[in-house]
Amino acid sequence: MPLAEPLSERDDALRLLAAQGERARAGAVRLVLLRGATGTGRTALLSAAAEQAAGQGMRVLRARGVPEDGGADWAVVRQLFGADADFLQEPPAPGASPAEHRRTQGALLWRLLETYARRGPLFVAVDDVHAADASSRRWLTEAARFVDGLPVLLVVTERSQYDIDPAGHGLAHGLSPALVHTHTLAPLSDGAAADLVRAAFPDAEPGRVADCVRAGAGNPLLLRALLHDLSSWTESSPAALPDTCAALYPGAYPDVVSWWLAGAGGATARVARCLAVLESGEADQAAAARTPEPAGDGAGPRRDRYPGYCPDERRGAQARTVARMAQADPDRVTGWLTAMTRLGLLRRDTDGLHRYAHPLLRDAVLSGWTSGRRREAHRAAAEELMREGAPVGAVARHLHHGAAVAEPWAVDVLLDAAAEEVRAGRPRCAVAFLRRALDEPMEPVRRATVLIQLGSLECAAHPSGGLPRLAQAVRLPGGSRDRVRATVALATALARSGDVVAARRMLREEERRLAGRPGLVRTLRAVTVLLSDATPHTARAGHEPVPPAPDDEGPDLLDAAYRLLAVRHGATAGLISSREAMERVRALTGSPADPLAVPFLYGMAALVAHWADELDEAEQLVRRALDPLASFLLHPMHHILTDMRVDVAAARADYDAVLAEPRARASGILSSGPGPTSAHTQAVIALVETGRREEAARLADGFDLLTAPDSWRTHRFLYARAVLRAASGQPAEALEDFLECGRRQASREAHLSVQSPWRVGAAECLLALGRPREALELAEEETRLAEAWGTARVRGRALRMLGEATGGRRGLRLTARAVGLLRGTPGGAELIAALIAHGRLLLAFRERSQAREVLHEAVEHAERLGAVRLRGVAEDLLHEGGARRPGAPRTGPAALTDSERRIAGLAAEGRTNAEIAASLHLARRTVETHLTAAYRKLGITRRTELPAALPPVPYGPEARAG
């Protein structure tokens, strides 16, 4: 769609020129100088003024300065007078000096101008006078001094823009202010720019209009070019502007930017592009750090590249960095940043730094540089940011895009940044940094460490994804311990991918190679034992003879590994009690161990401690297991240990901590991937318990359990899916999942299931399906195993289920006993379930007063935990027991509980979730849960609807105090 050049917000300039035209016709002449930056519409304004003058009866003489004509004398004057000025090409008279010749030419031009003026008033318009030749500029200056009295108006435009290389004197330099009227063209306002966008695209969405205004940067020429490029877009094109100029056609926008940079000079172009490179690294980091904003309140991540600086110092550091990258004067760079911000091409962000008005503008600035020059600029940016003390993440972003540095600090920065990304739950960024680190020269030992870390992360994304990296690490030259470390990593990755046989074979081959190093051989054998039960089809430690251990001093790690595995097997098989298991674990972990074996040994011990409800000790063991990995954060065992931390949080019913785990709610995993983790399992359960079944279902549907690896993790995820189905009113489907979980665990001789009590879940489903005898059989078997294990949590849970399956007075006694056992256990979810079961049986025996007391206690515990599902069950039973009058409403303000009413009232006052949680001493998740229930009962969907939906009761401090 061809667009005419719009003339917006220039009425004041046209009125000025019209008034000056009137004065010129009266013989009062002044030089009018129209100044402005590139693209601000000087040419369009001059053309409009010329048309206006012609309409007023003035004769228009027009010329334009062209840089290519800068060395030709009288080029602009000859454009003005045409063939009448051919005498300017005549050679000087014989014997005349050049100065005399110029004076002669000037006198002839003056007489020519007088001749034109006697015929009628003149409008002499010269565009881009800054590019005019020296002779023409001198003549125009003299004309401004001596033309007074003639009906002539001189109007010239001049580029006025702050560049890194200072420009020469302007045309008005040396003229008296009385002879010159200067008018500077300001950038377009946002309103005027928006009007231009709507004129080109009347149906544009407000967001797209605002996007175009930002990308136009208050520059009419730039905005017109953008609108011209967008005119080729169809209705199916995206609503938002692209971030890259490659998506624009025919490319007028980047052409205008290139033209602007060319006119600004080489130094300015380098500074502009270096700033774009610096900002692109920041944009990458901001995109990587961006996380979903919490509902109700909160703000996005703070982008602080210069921590500890005030805004002025941040800008100073930015200017110094850009100046050193471009090898320019820092003071001129500071002035340029300020000037471009005033023009609208840059903006000052919330952190005080200068940034381009739109990513599209930044990309257009960079489009003039080759990839090689960009890599060098990124490298320079990394070096300068290191000098300024920027965070490693900011430096690493530029190293990632930059050329090789060949300095040790570059590898340090990339590895530190990768570790930060892993801790923040962004493994893809960590992989990018580690891959870039391999481009730097380093010693073989360090390269092996990087390869192991990278291979571990790639294996986390795909079971066999990092195997080539780990195999390369094994082949690198180095010491025996370094080779063992790489071998252990590769063997663990092979076991995770399902090839346990190959892992064991490789470990035994390494044993033979290290026959003279008994300590390392013992470590390899310990790892072999701990990997031996990775799949149900491989031989277990207790079913094959123990290979002879090397005879030397020190703890027998091989024996410790066998014993820990035996403890775990005895616990899951129901052969030993929790007390006996912990005694053995404490004895085995009390001796010093090789750092290579510690993650496996202590990790297994932490698992048993978790089952035994020794949660503090389990956390300590996990920390001790992670300590040897300080220089080796991405050990293949790392994900198991981090999963265990989530399991401990789930055991405490800390749903907030479970759902805060970065990996917990990631869905859309391919069937060929590593399958669900413990974090996913606990997230599904936590979402169910906090009343978000739809979100739990989306997460559960992200995994294909038919193709997932046959592992403990998959078994537990089956249990979580069964919990979801049972809560969704699908007892038959849930029963199938519970029983399949049990069958898979039985194939590993795991009869006691502390973390995934599938018999309890299956018995509940059987009761719902009207099959009480089968439910009783499962409950009795669960009770027998629970009594053997002996922890209060497991025993209380089993007795609760046995009481529900048994019913009658005996069931009432069993559930009461379960409540007593569970009162001192960590967490609280099992206690709530037991209270509900006991209350239900009390109602069956019409002991309503006692039932209401028990169920009220269940509601209070559920509110404190944010357990929406259990609270709803308890409240329904309370209603059945007459806690409210018959026919009490289930919707509307009257249906709100006291807690829901109090929290909704505070939210209606404008309090954020965090403020409400702090004032009422509740978890933030509990506040969100109550608000969700209040929205449902009030029939609203937004926080802003609360004031109108609540009854007209004051919720101020006085009311709350009452």
QUIMO-V866740 format. One record per pair of residues at least 6 apart in sequence whose ideal C-beta (glycine too) atoms are under 8 Angstrom apart, sorted by the first residue. I is the first residue (numbers start at 1). J is the second residue. Records with the same first field share a line. If there is no record, write none. Layout:
I: J ; J
//
This chain:
1: 200 ; 228 ; 231
2: 228
3: 200 ; 224 ; 227 ; 228 ; 231
5: 41 ; 44 ; 220 ; 224
6: 196 ; 199 ; 220 ; 224
7: 41 ; 44 ; 45 ; 48
8: 188 ; 192 ; 193 ; 195 ; 196 ; 220
9: 186 ; 188 ; 189 ; 192
10: 41 ; 44 ; 45 ; 48 ; 185
13: 34 ; 45 ; 49 ; 183 ; 185
14: 45 ; 48 ; 49 ; 52
16: 32 ; 181 ; 183
17: 32 ; 49 ; 52 ; 53 ; 153 ; 155
18: 52 ; 56
20: 30 ; 32 ; 153 ; 155 ; 181
21: 52 ; 53 ; 56 ; 58 ; 121 ; 123 ; 153
23: 29 ; 30 ; 153
24: 58 ; 121 ; 122 ; 123 ; 151 ; 152 ; 153
25: 58 ; 121 ; 151
26: 151
27: 148 ; 149 ; 150 ; 151
28: 148
29: 144 ; 147 ; 148 ; 149 ; 150 ; 151 ; 152 ; 153 ; 154
30: 144 ; 153 ; 154 ; 179 ; 180 ; 181
31: 140 ; 143 ; 144 ; 154 ; 155 ; 156 ; 171 ; 172 ; 175 ; 179 ; 180 ; 181
32: 153 ; 154 ; 155 ; 156 ; 180 ; 181 ; 183
33: 156 ; 157 ; 158 ; 170 ; 171 ; 172 ; 180 ; 181 ; 182 ; 183
34: 42 ; 45 ; 46 ; 155 ; 156 ; 157 ; 158 ; 183 ; 185
35: 42 ; 157 ; 158 ; 159 ; 160 ; 170 ; 182 ; 183 ; 184 ; 185
36: 42 ; 157 ; 159 ; 160 ; 184 ; 185
37: 159 ; 160 ; 161 ; 185 ; 187 ; 219 ; 343
38: 159 ; 161 ; 219 ; 221 ; 259 ; 260 ; 263 ; 264
39: 219 ; 220 ; 221 ; 222 ; 256 ; 260
40: 185 ; 186 ; 187 ; 219 ; 220 ; 221
41: 185 ; 220 ; 221
42: 127 ; 128 ; 157 ; 158 ; 159 ; 185
43: 127 ; 128 ; 157
44: 220
45: 157 ; 185
46: 125 ; 127 ; 155 ; 157
49: 123 ; 125 ; 155
50: 60 ; 62 ; 123 ; 125
53: 60 ; 123 ; 153
54: 60 ; 123
57: 120 ; 121
58: 120 ; 121 ; 122 ; 123 ; 153
59: 116 ; 119 ; 120 ; 121 ; 122 ; 123
60: 122 ; 123 ; 125
61: 80 ; 81 ; 116 ; 122 ; 123 ; 124 ; 125
62: 79 ; 80 ; 125 ; 126 ; 127
63: 76 ; 77 ; 79 ; 80 ; 125 ; 126 ; 127 ; 136
64: 76 ; 79 ; 126 ; 127 ; 128
65: 75 ; 76 ; 126 ; 127 ; 128 ; 129 ; 130 ; 131 ; 132 ; 133 ; 136
66: 75 ; 128 ; 131
67: 131
69: 75 ; 76 ; 131 ; 132 ; 133
70: 131 ; 132 ; 133 ; 134
71: 133
72: 133
73: 88 ; 133 ; 134 ; 135
74: 85 ; 88 ; 105 ; 133 ; 135 ; 136 ; 139
75: 132 ; 133 ; 136
76: 126 ; 129 ; 132 ; 133 ; 136 ; 137 ; 140
77: 85 ; 88 ; 109 ; 135 ; 136 ; 139
78: 85 ; 88
80: 124 ; 126
81: 109 ; 112 ; 116
84: 112
85: 109 ; 112
87: 105 ; 108
88: 105 ; 108 ; 109
92: 98 ; 100 ; 101 ; 104
93: 101 ; 104
96: 104
102: 135
106: 139 ; 142
109: 139
110: 143 ; 146
113: 122 ; 143 ; 147 ; 150 ; 152
114: 150
116: 122
117: 150 ; 151 ; 152
120: 151
121: 151 ; 152 ; 153
122: 150 ; 151 ; 152 ; 153
123: 153 ; 155
124: 143 ; 152 ; 153 ; 154 ; 155
125: 155 ; 156
126: 132 ; 136 ; 140 ; 154 ; 155 ; 156 ; 157
127: 156 ; 157
128: 157 ; 158 ; 159
129: 137 ; 140 ; 156 ; 157 ; 158 ; 171
130: 158 ; 159 ; 167 ; 170 ; 171
131: 159
132: 140
137: 171
140: 154 ; 156 ; 171
141: 171 ; 174 ; 175
143: 152 ; 154
144: 154 ; 175 ; 179 ; 180
145: 175 ; 179
147: 154
156: 171
158: 170 ; 171
159: 263
160: 170 ; 184
161: 167 ; 264 ; 339 ; 343
162: 335 ; 336 ; 339 ; 340
163: 264 ; 265 ; 267 ; 268 ; 336
164: 264 ; 265 ; 267 ; 268 ; 270 ; 271 ; 326 ; 328 ; 329 ; 332 ; 333 ; 336
165: 265 ; 266 ; 267 ; 268
166: 332
172: 180 ; 182
187: 217 ; 218 ; 219 ; 343 ; 344
188: 196 ; 216 ; 218 ; 219 ; 220 ; 223 ; 344
189: 218
190: 213 ; 218
193: 212 ; 213 ; 216 ; 218 ; 223
194: 209 ; 210 ; 213
196: 216 ; 220 ; 223 ; 224 ; 227
197: 204 ; 208 ; 209 ; 212 ; 213 ; 216 ; 223 ; 227
198: 204 ; 209
200: 227 ; 230 ; 231
201: 208 ; 209 ; 227 ; 230
204: 212
205: 239
207: 239 ; 240
208: 239 ; 240 ; 241
211: 240 ; 241 ; 358
212: 223 ; 226 ; 227 ; 230 ; 241
213: 223
214: 357 ; 358
215: 222 ; 223 ; 226 ; 241 ; 253 ; 357 ; 358 ; 360 ; 361
216: 222 ; 223 ; 226
217: 223 ; 343 ; 344 ; 345 ; 357 ; 358 ; 361
218: 343 ; 344 ; 345 ; 357
219: 343 ; 344 ; 345
221: 256
222: 253 ; 256 ; 257 ; 260 ; 361
225: 252 ; 253 ; 255 ; 256
226: 248 ; 252 ; 253 ; 360
228: 250 ; 252 ; 253
229: 248 ; 249 ; 250 ; 251 ; 252 ; 253
230: 248
232: 249 ; 250
241: 358 ; 360
242: 248 ; 360
243: 359 ; 360 ; 363
244: 360 ; 363
245: 251 ; 253 ; 254 ; 360 ; 363 ; 364 ; 367
248: 254 ; 360
253: 360 ; 364
254: 363 ; 364 ; 367
257: 361 ; 364 ; 365 ; 367
258: 364 ; 367 ; 368
261: 268 ; 269 ; 272 ; 273 ; 365 ; 368
262: 269
264: 272
267: 326 ; 328
268: 336
269: 368
270: 326 ; 327 ; 328
271: 322 ; 323 ; 326 ; 328 ; 333 ; 336
272: 365
273: 326 ; 365 ; 366 ; 368 ; 369 ; 377
274: 322 ; 325 ; 326 ; 377 ; 380 ; 381
275: 322 ; 337 ; 354 ; 356 ; 365
276: 356 ; 362 ; 363 ; 365 ; 366
277: 325 ; 366 ; 374 ; 377 ; 378 ; 381 ; 398
278: 318 ; 321 ; 322 ; 325 ; 381 ; 398
279: 355 ; 356 ; 362
280: 362 ; 366 ; 401
281: 378 ; 381 ; 394 ; 397 ; 398 ; 401
282: 303 ; 305 ; 355 ; 394 ; 397
283: 359 ; 362
284: 397 ; 400 ; 401
285: 303 ; 393 ; 394 ; 397
286: 301 ; 303
288: 421 ; 426 ; 429
289: 301 ; 303 ; 424 ; 426
290: 300 ; 301
291: 301
293: 299 ; 300
294: 913
295: 913 ; 928
296: 907 ; 912 ; 913 ; 928 ; 931 ; 943
297: 912 ; 913 ; 914 ; 915
298: 912 ; 914
302: 351
303: 349 ; 351
304: 351 ; 391
305: 314 ; 318 ; 351 ; 353 ; 385 ; 390 ; 391 ; 394
306: 313 ; 314 ; 317 ; 318 ; 388 ; 389 ; 390
307: 391
309: 317
310: 352
311: 351 ; 352
312: 352
314: 351 ; 352 ; 353
315: 334 ; 337 ; 352 ; 353 ; 354
316: 334
317: 388
318: 337 ; 353 ; 354
319: 330 ; 333 ; 334 ; 337
320: 330 ; 384 ; 388
321: 381 ; 384 ; 385 ; 388
322: 328 ; 333 ; 337
323: 329 ; 330 ; 332 ; 333
324: 330 ; 380 ; 384
325: 377 ; 380 ; 381 ; 384
326: 333
337: 346 ; 354
340: 346 ; 354
341: 347 ; 348 ; 354
344: 357
345: 356 ; 357 ; 361
346: 354 ; 355 ; 356 ; 357
347: 354 ; 355 ; 356 ; 357
348: 354 ; 355
349: 355
355: 362
356: 362 ; 365
366: 374
369: 377
372: 403
374: 401
375: 401 ; 402 ; 403
376: 402 ; 403
377: 402
378: 398 ; 399 ; 400 ; 401 ; 402 ; 403
379: 398 ; 399 ; 402 ; 403 ; 404 ; 405
380: 402
381: 398 ; 402
382: 395 ; 396 ; 398 ; 399 ; 402 ; 405 ; 410 ; 413
383: 405
385: 394 ; 395 ; 398
386: 395 ; 409 ; 413
392: 413 ; 416 ; 417 ; 420
393: 417 ; 420 ; 421
395: 413 ; 417
396: 413 ; 414 ; 416 ; 417 ; 418 ; 433 ; 436
399: 405 ; 410 ; 413 ; 414 ; 433 ; 436
400: 414 ; 432 ; 433 ; 436
404: 410 ; 439 ; 440 ; 441
405: 440
406: 440 ; 441
408: 442
410: 437 ; 440
411: 437 ; 440 ; 442 ; 446 ; 450
414: 433 ; 434 ; 436 ; 437 ; 440
415: 433 ; 434 ; 437 ; 450 ; 453
417: 430 ; 433
418: 429 ; 430 ; 431 ; 433 ; 434 ; 437 ; 453 ; 634
419: 430 ; 633
421: 427 ; 429 ; 430 ; 433
422: 430 ; 457 ; 633 ; 634
424: 662
425: 661 ; 662 ; 663
426: 662
427: 457 ; 460 ; 461
430: 457 ; 634
431: 454 ; 457 ; 458 ; 461
434: 450 ; 453 ; 454 ; 457
435: 454
437: 450
438: 447 ; 450 ; 451 ; 454
442: 450
444: 476 ; 477 ; 478
445: 476 ; 478 ; 479 ; 482
447: 473 ; 476
448: 473 ; 476 ; 478 ; 482 ; 485 ; 486
449: 473 ; 631 ; 632
451: 469 ; 470 ; 472 ; 473 ; 476 ; 486
452: 469 ; 470 ; 473 ; 485 ; 486 ; 489 ; 632 ; 634 ; 635
453: 632 ; 633 ; 634
454: 466 ; 469 ; 634
455: 466 ; 467 ; 468 ; 469 ; 470 ; 473 ; 489 ; 490 ; 493
456: 466 ; 470 ; 489 ; 493 ; 634 ; 635 ; 636 ; 638
457: 466 ; 634
458: 465 ; 466 ; 469
459: 465 ; 466 ; 467 ; 470 ; 493 ; 496 ; 497 ; 636 ; 674
460: 466 ; 639 ; 674
461: 673 ; 674
462: 672 ; 673 ; 674
463: 493 ; 496 ; 497 ; 498 ; 673 ; 674 ; 709
464: 493 ; 497
466: 493
467: 490 ; 493 ; 494 ; 497
470: 486 ; 489 ; 490 ; 493
471: 490
473: 486 ; 489 ; 490
474: 483 ; 486 ; 487 ; 490
476: 486
480: 514 ; 517 ; 520
481: 520 ; 596
483: 510
484: 510 ; 514 ; 520 ; 523 ; 524 ; 596
485: 596 ; 632
487: 506 ; 507 ; 510 ; 524
488: 507 ; 523 ; 524 ; 527 ; 596 ; 636
489: 635 ; 636
490: 503 ; 506
491: 503 ; 504 ; 506 ; 507 ; 527 ; 528 ; 531
492: 503 ; 527 ; 531 ; 636 ; 637
493: 636
494: 500 ; 502 ; 503 ; 506
495: 503 ; 531 ; 534
496: 534 ; 636 ; 674 ; 709
498: 535 ; 709
500: 531 ; 532 ; 534 ; 535 ; 538
501: 538
503: 531 ; 534
504: 528 ; 531 ; 532 ; 538
507: 524 ; 525 ; 527 ; 528 ; 531
508: 524 ; 528
510: 524
511: 521 ; 524 ; 525
514: 520 ; 521 ; 524
515: 521
518: 550 ; 551 ; 552
519: 550 ; 552 ; 554 ; 594
521: 550
522: 549 ; 550 ; 554 ; 556 ; 557 ; 558 ; 594
523: 557 ; 594 ; 596 ; 597
525: 547 ; 549 ; 557 ; 558 ; 561
526: 557 ; 558 ; 560 ; 561 ; 597 ; 600 ; 601
527: 561 ; 596 ; 597 ; 600
529: 541 ; 558 ; 561 ; 562 ; 565
530: 561 ; 564 ; 565 ; 600 ; 601 ; 604
532: 538 ; 539 ; 540 ; 541 ; 544 ; 565
533: 540 ; 541 ; 565 ; 748
534: 711
535: 710 ; 711
536: 710 ; 747 ; 748
540: 565 ; 569
541: 561 ; 562 ; 565 ; 566 ; 569
542: 562 ; 565 ; 566 ; 569
546: 558 ; 559 ; 562
547: 558
549: 556 ; 558 ; 559
555: 591 ; 592 ; 593
557: 593 ; 594 ; 597 ; 601
560: 588 ; 591 ; 593 ; 601
561: 597 ; 600 ; 601
563: 584 ; 588
564: 585 ; 588 ; 601 ; 604 ; 605 ; 608
565: 604
567: 576 ; 581 ; 584 ; 585 ; 588 ; 608
568: 604 ; 607 ; 608
569: 575 ; 749
570: 576 ; 581
571: 578 ; 581 ; 608 ; 611 ; 752 ; 754 ; 789
572: 745 ; 748 ; 749 ; 750 ; 751 ; 752 ; 753
573: 749 ; 750 ; 751 ; 752
574: 751 ; 752 ; 784 ; 785 ; 788 ; 789
575: 788
576: 788
577: 788 ; 789 ; 790
578: 611 ; 612 ; 613 ; 789 ; 790 ; 791
579: 612 ; 790
581: 608 ; 611 ; 612
582: 608 ; 609 ; 612 ; 614 ; 617
585: 605 ; 608 ; 609
588: 601 ; 605
589: 601 ; 602 ; 605 ; 621
593: 601 ; 602
595: 628
596: 628
598: 624 ; 625 ; 627 ; 628
599: 625 ; 626 ; 628 ; 629 ; 635 ; 637 ; 638 ; 641
600: 637
601: 625
602: 621 ; 622 ; 624 ; 625
603: 621 ; 622 ; 625 ; 637 ; 640 ; 641 ; 644
605: 621
606: 618 ; 619 ; 621 ; 622 ; 625 ; 641 ; 644
607: 618 ; 644
609: 615 ; 617 ; 618 ; 621
610: 618 ; 644 ; 647 ; 648 ; 651 ; 755
611: 754 ; 755 ; 789 ; 791
612: 791
613: 651 ; 791 ; 792 ; 793 ; 825 ; 826
615: 648 ; 651 ; 652 ; 826
618: 644 ; 648
619: 645 ; 648
622: 641 ; 644 ; 645 ; 648
625: 637 ; 641
626: 638 ; 641
629: 635 ; 637 ; 638
639: 677
642: 679
643: 677 ; 678 ; 679 ; 713
644: 678
646: 657 ; 658 ; 661 ; 664 ; 678 ; 679 ; 682
647: 678 ; 682 ; 755
649: 657 ; 658 ; 661 ; 682
650: 658 ; 682 ; 685 ; 686
651: 826 ; 827
652: 826 ; 827
653: 689 ; 827 ; 828 ; 829 ; 865 ; 867
655: 686 ; 689 ; 690 ; 865 ; 866 ; 867 ; 925
656: 866 ; 923 ; 924 ; 925
658: 664 ; 679 ; 682 ; 683 ; 686
659: 665 ; 683 ; 686 ; 687 ; 690 ; 925
661: 679 ; 682 ; 683
663: 677 ; 679 ; 680
664: 679 ; 680 ; 682 ; 683 ; 686
665: 683 ; 695 ; 699
666: 680
667: 698 ; 699 ; 701 ; 702
668: 702
669: 675 ; 676 ; 702 ; 703
671: 703 ; 704 ; 706 ; 707 ; 708
672: 707
674: 709
675: 703 ; 705 ; 708 ; 709 ; 711 ; 713 ; 714 ; 717
676: 703 ; 705 ; 708 ; 713 ; 714 ; 717
677: 713
678: 713 ; 716
680: 699 ; 703 ; 717 ; 720
681: 713 ; 716 ; 717 ; 719 ; 720
682: 720
683: 696 ; 699
684: 696 ; 699 ; 700 ; 717 ; 720 ; 721 ; 723 ; 724
685: 720 ; 723
687: 693 ; 695 ; 696 ; 699
688: 696 ; 723 ; 724 ; 727 ; 869
689: 829 ; 867 ; 868 ; 869 ; 870
690: 866 ; 867 ; 868 ; 869 ; 925 ; 929
691: 868 ; 869 ; 872 ; 929 ; 932 ; 933
693: 724 ; 727 ; 728
696: 724
697: 724 ; 728
700: 717 ; 720 ; 721 ; 724
703: 717
705: 714 ; 717 ; 718 ; 721
708: 714 ; 717
710: 744
712: 748
714: 744
715: 741 ; 744 ; 745 ; 756
716: 741 ; 755 ; 756
718: 737 ; 738 ; 740 ; 741 ; 744
719: 737 ; 738 ; 741 ; 756 ; 757 ; 758 ; 761
721: 737
722: 734 ; 735 ; 736 ; 737 ; 738 ; 741 ; 758 ; 761
723: 734 ; 761
724: 734
725: 731 ; 733 ; 734 ; 737
726: 734 ; 761 ; 764 ; 765 ; 768
727: 869
731: 764 ; 765 ; 768 ; 769
732: 765 ; 769
734: 761 ; 765
735: 762 ; 765 ; 766 ; 769
738: 758 ; 759 ; 761 ; 762 ; 765
739: 758 ; 762
741: 753 ; 756 ; 758
742: 753 ; 758 ; 759 ; 762
745: 751 ; 753 ; 756 ; 758
751: 785
752: 785 ; 786 ; 788 ; 789 ; 794
753: 759
754: 789 ; 791 ; 794
757: 782 ; 794 ; 797 ; 798
759: 778 ; 779 ; 781 ; 782 ; 801
760: 778 ; 779 ; 782 ; 797 ; 798 ; 801
762: 775 ; 778
763: 774 ; 775 ; 776 ; 778 ; 779 ; 782 ; 801 ; 804 ; 805
764: 775 ; 801 ; 804
766: 772 ; 774 ; 775 ; 778
767: 775 ; 804 ; 805
772: 805 ; 807
775: 805
776: 802 ; 805 ; 806
778: 801 ; 805
779: 798 ; 801 ; 802 ; 804 ; 805 ; 806
780: 802
782: 797 ; 798 ; 801 ; 802
783: 795 ; 798 ; 799 ; 801 ; 802
785: 798
786: 794 ; 795 ; 797 ; 798 ; 799
787: 795 ; 798
789: 795
791: 825
792: 821 ; 822 ; 824 ; 825
793: 822 ; 825 ; 826 ; 827 ; 830
795: 821
796: 818 ; 819 ; 821 ; 822 ; 825 ; 830 ; 831 ; 834
797: 818 ; 822 ; 830 ; 833 ; 834
799: 814 ; 815 ; 817 ; 818 ; 821
800: 814 ; 815 ; 818 ; 819 ; 822 ; 830 ; 833 ; 834 ; 837
802: 811 ; 814
803: 810 ; 811 ; 812 ; 813 ; 814 ; 815 ; 817 ; 818 ; 837 ; 838 ; 841
804: 811 ; 815 ; 837 ; 840 ; 841
805: 811
806: 814
807: 841 ; 844
809: 845
811: 841
812: 838 ; 841 ; 842 ; 845
815: 834 ; 837 ; 838 ; 841
816: 838
818: 834 ; 837 ; 838
819: 831 ; 834 ; 835 ; 838 ; 854
822: 830 ; 831 ; 834
823: 831
825: 831
828: 861 ; 864 ; 865
829: 865 ; 867 ; 870
831: 861
832: 858 ; 861 ; 862 ; 865 ; 867 ; 870 ; 874
833: 870
835: 854 ; 855 ; 857 ; 858 ; 861 ; 874
836: 855 ; 858 ; 870 ; 873 ; 874 ; 877
838: 854
839: 851 ; 852 ; 854 ; 855 ; 858 ; 874 ; 877 ; 881
840: 851 ; 877
842: 848 ; 850 ; 851 ; 854
843: 851 ; 877 ; 880 ; 881
848: 881 ; 882
851: 877 ; 881
852: 878 ; 881 ; 882 ; 883
855: 874 ; 877 ; 878 ; 881 ; 883
856: 878 ; 883
858: 870 ; 871 ; 874
859: 871 ; 874 ; 875 ; 878
861: 867
862: 868 ; 870 ; 871 ; 874
863: 871 ; 899 ; 926 ; 930
864: 922 ; 923 ; 926
865: 926
866: 923 ; 925 ; 926 ; 928 ; 929
868: 929 ; 932 ; 933
875: 897
878: 884
879: 888
888: 894 ; 895
889: 895
890: 937
891: 937 ; 938 ; 939
892: 937 ; 938 ; 939
893: 901 ; 938 ; 949 ; 950 ; 951
895: 937
896: 904 ; 934 ; 937 ; 938
897: 933
899: 930
900: 930 ; 931 ; 933 ; 934 ; 937
901: 934 ; 950
902: 920 ; 955 ; 960
903: 916 ; 920 ; 927 ; 930 ; 931 ; 934
904: 930 ; 931 ; 934 ; 938 ; 946 ; 950
905: 950 ; 953 ; 955 ; 959 ; 960
906: 915 ; 916 ; 919 ; 920 ; 955
907: 913 ; 916 ; 931 ; 943 ; 946
908: 946 ; 947 ; 950 ; 955
909: 955 ; 956
911: 919
913: 924 ; 927 ; 928 ; 931
914: 924
916: 922 ; 927
917: 923 ; 924 ; 926 ; 927
920: 927
931: 943
934: 946
935: 941
938: 945 ; 946 ; 949 ; 950
939: 949
940: 946 ; 949
953: 959
//
